[in-house]
Amino acid sequence: MTFTAEMPSYTYARKAQKLLERGGFPSEIVRRESGCGFDLRLYSRNALKFLEQNAVTFKLKGSGGDGR
């Protein structure tokens, strides 16, 4: 299952990606299709939980809720 975390900027996306790499979670930074901004593509629910546990700011795309 794939999850998309909307990140506030490329810098936040890159920092989150590095954190995920250290935690053993693969991810991919993708440019948002509409408007400006970047998303972080995640491949497990545990990766989402890992971001939340590390107080990373993101919005889960399509859920209408905030990750943190």
Buried (B, 14 or more C-beta within 10 A) or exposed (E): EEBBBBBEEEEBBBEBBEBBEEBEBEBEBEEEEEEEBBBBBBBBEEBBEBBBEEEBBBBBBEEEEEBE
